[in-house]
Every structure is written in structure tokens, then in C-alpha cells.
Amino acid sequence: MIERDPPDIEHIKSHEWLKPELKFSYAQRLAKKGYFDLYVSKIAIEKMVNHAKRFGRIRKEAMGFMLGDVCESERRRFVVVRDIVTGALLSSADRVRFDNKSYNELFSELDSSGFDYVIVGWYHSHPGYGCFMSPIDVNTQATSFHESYHSAIVVDPIRKEIAAFKLKGRRCTEIDFAIFWHDLESPYGAPNIKKVRVVKKKNQ
């Protein structure tokens, strides 16, 4: 557990692919608390979406692990997803799993992640059939990602939808999450550095 403050409100936003009801839920939470259980870095979410898009072009599912930190601030726990990792997949339009031969490569990538990682959940895609947790997905969550800090993100690159889920009892329910970026990053293409006008003085 890491003691740290959650990302500033000025450095978070909802994902543009959230369904209207989830955008509304995000706005309500932001207005009341400005506090989320799950924060996903701009870099990590872009990697997930790009992975899903690449596999979506051939109508196959993508999958990977989410790496990050379990944090606490004022006795409230939240999770920060800093990066993702994936490997060779055995994938179809409605099934996906890691190729058994890819595990050495996968864990090599985990070890070279550059920080003391925690696997805080997983992501996968549903190309063209929406964001939900199927019975197989729920079983995966219950058997492999059952800790209270674990979550799942589902991406549909065809419908352009995204959602996050957490295990509650024997079911997975949707949860609000926020995208965050660091001071020197630009949020979704918007420049974060103010332009400075330079006025040249005439020689006297």
C-alpha cells in the first residue's frame, strides 16, 4: 500500500468512449467528491485502446494485464493503473487467452516494466458486441482477479465504447473511473504549455 494523494481534479477527465449514462455518473461523482476508486493513466488507456483497435480490425479479442499501485489517502483506498503488458494471444471473435508459450516473454516484460509493479487487474476487448462481463469473464475475474483492488476494463473498438468493472459477490458491476495525466503531458491533444508571446525591442 502506498500513501499518496489521488490525481488532481485539474488532471483528470472521463474517457470519450463512455456511454452517456456513465459520463453522467462520472460527472456526478466529480461534482460531489472528485474522488474515484480507479485512476488510469493516459498512456495506459491509449495502449489498451490501440491494442483493441489493432485486433478489432480482424474481429479478434485483445487482452492484457494492468500494472500499477494500490494507494491510500486519508484512509481511502484507490488504484492507479500506470501501464499495461500483454503477450502472444490465442484469440477469436469471442474468446481470448494467453498462448502458453508466451508466458516467459510476458513475465520478462513485467520484470522490465521499470517500477515495482502490482497486477491491479486486466483488460480485454469485445469487438462489435458492447462492453459487459460475460459469464466466462466473470469466472476469470472470480478466479484470477478476486482481490478487492482488482478491476477489469472492457473496450469495444468497433462501437467505440469502454467500461470498467469490479467483482462484487458473484457478479461484476460497472464502476466509475478517471483518466489522468501528469503535469508535462497534454490531455488528449490539448496543449498543456502556455504560449509565450515574445516582443522584440527596437534598438535605441
N, C-alpha and C positions, 0 to 999 in steps of 0.2 A: 504494500500500500504506500502510495506517495502522497505526501502533504503538499498540495498546491491549489491555487485558485483556478476556477474554470476560465475558459477564454472570455475576454471582454465582450460585452454586447456589441461594441463597435466592430468586432472582428468575427462576427458570426452571421449566418443567413440560412434560409431554408433552401433546399435543392429545387431547381426549376422544374424537375420532373415529378414533384409531389402532386398527388391528386388534390383537387380543391378542398376536400374535407380535411386532409392532412395539413394543407397550408393554413387553413383556418385554425386547426388545433395548435399548430406551431405558433401562430400569431397570438393566440390566447395565452399560451404558456409564457411567451416572451413578454407580454404585457403585464402578467401577474408576477413573474419571478425572474425572468431572464436566466433560468437555470434548467439544464437538461441532464438526463441520465447518460446520454451518449453524444459525444462530440467526435466528428470525423474530419480529419484534415483534408483540405482542398486537394492536395496531391494524392492522397489515398483514394478519395472518391472518384477522381478523374481516372486513376488506374483501373478501378473496378468497372466504371462505365466503358472505358475504351476496350477492356478485355471482353466485356459483354457484347459490345458492338462488333468486334472482330469475329467472335463466334456466331453472333446473330446473323451475319451475312450468309452463313452456310446453315442457318437454322439449327445450331447446336448450343447446348448449355455450357456456360463457363463457371468456374468455381475457384475459390482460393481461401486462404486464412487471413484474418485481420489481426495485425500486430499493434500493440500499444501499451498503455499504462492503466492500472486501476488506481484511481486517485480519491482523495478525501479532502473536503474543505468544510470547516465548521460542522463536523460530524455527519456530513452528507457525502455519499459515495457517488462518483461518476466515472465513466470510462472515456479515455481519449484514444481514438484509433489514429496511429501515426503513419502506418504503411500497410501494404499487403504483400503476400507472397503466394506464388502458385507454382505448378509443375505440369508435367505431361498428363493429359487427361484422356479418359475413355468417355466419350460424350456422344449424345444423340439429341433429338429434339426435346426429349422429356426425361432424360437420365444423365447423370454425370457422376464420375468418381475419379480419384487419382489412379493413374496407372501404377501398379505395384512396383514396376521397375524405376519409377520416378522418385521414390521416397529418399534415396540417398542424395539426389540432386536437390530435392525440396528442403531437406534439413541442412544441407550445405548453404542454401540461400538464407535460411533462417539464422544460421550462425554468422553469416556475413552481413546481417542487417544493419550493423553499425550501432546498435544500442541493446541494452538488456531487455529483450522483448518478453511480452506476455501474449499468448494467443488469446485474444479477447472475443473471438467469435469467428464467423465465416461469412462469405458472400457467395451467391450463385445467381444465375440468370434464368429467366423464363422467356425465351424468345417468341413473343407474339401472343402469349396467353395470360398476361397480367401478373401482378405481384401478390402472392399469397404463399402460405406454407402448406404444401401438400402433405398427406399422411406420411410419405417417405421422408420429407423434410423435417416434419415434427419428430419422427423417430430418430433422425440424425441428431437433431438438437437435444433430444432427451438422453441419448446415449453418449454423445461426444462433446456437447456444449451445454452441460446442465448446471454449471456454476452460476451463481446469482449475477455475476458481472458479464456473462456471455450473452451475445446477441447475434442476430443474423440480418444481413441486408440482401434483399432480392431486387434485381434490376431486370426490367423488360426493355431491351434496346429497340424493339420494333414499335411498341406503343409509347415509348418514352415515358415510362413510369418507374418509380423507385419507392421502396418502403423498408422499414426496419421492424424487427420482431424480437420478442423475448419470450422465454418459456415461463408460463405461469400455471402451476399444477401440471396437468397433462395436455395443455393447449398452448399454442403460441399466439400472442396478441400483438397488435401493432403498437409501436411506441414512437414518440416524437424524438427527432434527433436534429442536431445542428451541424452545419458545415462551418469550419473555422479556418482562418489563415493567419500567418504571422505578420508582424509589422512590415517586413520588407517584401511581402508578396502582394500581388494585385488580385483583388477579388473578382474572378470571372471576367478578366479583361479590363476592368475599370482601373485606370492608373491610380496608384496609391501615393505617388510622389507629386507634390505640387510643383507646377511650372513656375519658374522664377524669371521675371522679365528683367533683362539687363539693359540699362540705359547708358549709352556711351556719352561721356562728357567731351565737348569740343575743346580742343587745345586753346588755351588763352594766350 
